């Protein structure tokens, strides 16, 4: 899939958060267990539904996740099939 820019990629990739902790804005815990956003989410107290989580920090973490994936798939298409490689980039 070819995207004109990051904003188009980001808007098409980000999906609504599921009710349970298995995904947040399209980022699945199963596929990306080391995403730094999970540490933030796990540290929140009193949250019964992850779809209630909002704020500048989590928005930045989500945007950063998708930016790294966009760069990886746009400029390094061989990494697209190696999710571990992209996940390593996300920890940088």
Secondary structure by P-SEA (a helix, b strand, c coil): cccccaaaaaaacccccccccccccccccccccccaaaaaaaaccccccccccccaaaaaaaaaaaaaaaaaaaccccccccaaaaaaaaac
